[in-house]
Amino acid sequence: MFALDYINGSAFDPNTFAHYPAQGFNCVFKDGSVQFVQNKDAFNLVTGPFDTGTMTDYCELLGMLENSN
């Protein structure tokens, strides 16, 4: 995966993330494709104690989304 929707560093709630109700992410893959991916574990990660300051949480999130399909 190359990129996903923006995650606001201060909060991840219905007011800061457009896809909150659908519990998913727009993901851009290395082949240029874009796909809406719903993954309950990934969603729970970012709505929980997600640390936007470290690459560890981002790597875990991207891995979950890549392996959803």
Secondary structure in CASP SS format (residue, H / E / C, confidence):
PFRMAT SS
TARGET T0000
AUTHOR 0000-0000-0000
METHOD secondary structure of the structure
MODEL  1
M C 1.00
F C 1.00
A E 1.00
L E 1.00
D C 1.00
Y C 1.00
I C 1.00
N C 1.00
G C 1.00
S C 1.00
A C 1.00
F C 1.00
D C 1.00
P C 1.00
N C 1.00
T C 1.00
F C 1.00
A C 1.00
H C 1.00
Y C 1.00
P C 1.00
A C 1.00
Q C 1.00
G E 1.00
F E 1.00
N E 1.00
C E 1.00
V E 1.00
F C 1.00
K C 1.00
D C 1.00
G C 1.00
S C 1.00
V E 1.00
Q E 1.00
F E 1.00
V E 1.00
Q E 1.00
N C 1.00
K H 1.00
D H 1.00
A H 1.00
F H 1.00
N H 1.00
L H 1.00
V H 1.00
T H 1.00
G C 1.00
P C 1.00
F C 1.00
D C 1.00
T C 1.00
G C 1.00
T C 1.00
M H 1.00
T H 1.00
D H 1.00
Y H 1.00
C H 1.00
E H 1.00
L H 1.00
L H 1.00
G H 1.00
M H 1.00
L H 1.00
E H 1.00
N C 1.00
S C 1.00
N C 1.00
END
